[in-house]
Amino acid sequence: MWAWAFWAPGLVQAQNLGGGLALGMNFSQIDGDHEGGFRKLGMAMGGYVVFQINDKLQLQPEVSWDQLGSVSKEGFFSNRFNYFSFPVLLNFQIPITIGDEPRMLKLQAGPVPSVLINAKDKLRTPPFDDISESFKSLDIRGTVGAVFEMNYRLAVSLRFGNSLIPFAKGTSTRFPQGGPWHKYLQLSLRLALVKP
């Protein structure tokens, strides 16, 4: 068993596979609630696997915990949605050189199917009301972004994501402008444990 743990990283590299961990923040809003601006802060954390297709292309499935939502300008209300997200991204790699250091810039896009864990509605005072029953258990989002490798192990990622279908069940008085749709910017730091 210990021999397998010792040889596994070498086998993964030999098969053009890699992977790592990601930790970041979501800056989100909900289209349909009269409130604009990416003011709602939430965590984004998880892991990813990279399949090297060729010199330019990679397939990158991920699993992550995402916090999305919205908050009013005056802070009167705040909605928090917790999801398990499963992005499936296609990466297009562009080699660049900074000084003498070769680096990689990856442009990426793909679908983000997500399963709702829970949803909370907070007014100025507690309690936090569970509003999960008013929303679909599955949210389908799309995302585009870029990853810049700072060195062999560390990279920084910036993504924009948007719901492709409304995530409320039927019509919702909470979102009078239609939808609702999640919209967010995600900034994360990524640590490659194994490189393809």
N, C-alpha and C positions, 0 to 999 in steps of 0.2 A: 504494500500500500504506500509506504513512504517512497519507494522507488518511482511509483507513478507520479506522485506530487513533484518529485525532483525533475522528471523528464517531461511533464506536461507542457511547460512553457515552450520548450524546444519543438515539441510536436505541433503546437498551435502556430508557431512562427513558420514552420515548414509547410503548413497548409494554407498560407496566406490569410490567416486569421489574426485579429487583434482585438483589443478591448480595453475598457477603463471605466473610470468613475467621473461623475459630473456633479458640481454643486454651484447653484446660482440663485438668481432672483427673477421673479416675474413682475413686470410693471403692467397692470391690466386695467381694463375698463369693460363695460358691457354696453354694446350698442342697443338702444331701445329704452334706456332709462332716463332720458333728458340730461344726463351728466356726461360730459366729455373729459378727456385728459386721462393719461395713464397713471392715476394716483394710487391705485390699490397695490400694495406691495405684498408679495407672497414668495414662499420658498419654491425652489425647483431642485430636486436631487434624484439621482439614480445612476444607472450604468448603461453601457453600450457595448456592442460587438461590431467589429468591422470585418467585412469580407472583401478582400482585394480582388476586383474583377479583372482589371488590367492596369496599365501604368497611370491611366487618367481617372478611372471610375472605381468607386467603392459603393457597396451596399451596407447601410448602417442601421440595423434595428436597435431600439432602445426600450428601456422601461424606466419610468420616473414617477415621482410623486409631485404633482403640481397644485399650487394654490392660485386660484384666479378669483376675480370678482370686480366690484366697483365701490367707490366711496364718494359721497356728495361733497361739493366744494366746501360747504360749511360744516361738514362732519356730522350731519344729522343722521344719516343712515350709512350702513356699510354691509355689503354682501360678501360672503366668503364661500367659495366652492372648492372642495378638495377632490382631486381626481388621481387615479392611476392612469398614466398616459403611456401609449405604446407607439412612438414615432417609428416610421419606416422611411428612411431617407436615402436618396441617391446623392453621392458626393462626386463633384467634378474637381479634380486636383490641378492646381496651377503652381508649379515650382517658381519660387522667387529667391533672390539673393539679397541679403542685407549685410553689407561689409563683405566678409569672407564666409559668412554663414549661410548655407543653403536652408531655406525654410519652405513650408508648404502652406498655401492658401486654398481652402476648400469651400466651394460654393455648393449649397445643398438645398434640397427641396423634397417634400413628400407629405403623405397623409399622417394625421395624428389621431387615431381612434382612442377614445378615453372613456373610462368607466367612473361614474360618480360615486364617491365614498360618502360624502354628506354635503349639505348646503346650510349655511347659517345666515340669519338676518339680524343685524344688530342696530338698535336705535341708540339714542343718546345714553340710555340707562340699560343695565342688564334686566332680564336675562337674554341670553342668545337663543333666539327662536329657531328651531329646526324646520327648514322649509324644503327638505329633500323631496317630499312627496309631490311637490309642484313641478318637478323637473325630470327630464328624461334621464334614464340610467346610462345612456350612451351619448356622448358628444363626439361628432366627427369634425376635426379641424384640419386645416392645411397650414404648412409652415414653409418659409424660405429663410435662408440665412447664410452666414459665412463663419468659418473657423480659421483662425490664424494660429499657427504653431509658433510659440515663443522659443521653444527649444525641443529637444528630443522627446521629452515627457509631457511638458505643459503646453496647453493651448487655451485660447480665449474664444468664446463663441457668442455671436449675436444673432438672434432669430426674431422674426415677426410671425405671429400666428393669428388665425381668424377662424371662427366657427363657420362651417360650410352650410349648416342647416340650423334653424332655431332650436334651442335646447329646452324650452319650456313645454310642458304638456298643455296643448290647446292655447287659448289666449290667456294672458296674464295681466292683471291690473297693476302689477309691479313694474311692467315694462310697456307703457302706453304707446310708444312709438314703433311697436312691432318687434319682431325677433323673438327673444333676445339672441344675441351672438356675442361670444367671448372674443375679445381682441386684446392682444398682449405683445409686449416686447420681452424677450428673455435674454439675460446676460449671464453667462456661466463660465466657470473655470473648469477645465477638463484635464484629468490626469490619466495618461496612457499607461496601463500596467503591462500590456503586451503590444508591441508594434507588429503590423502585418508585413 
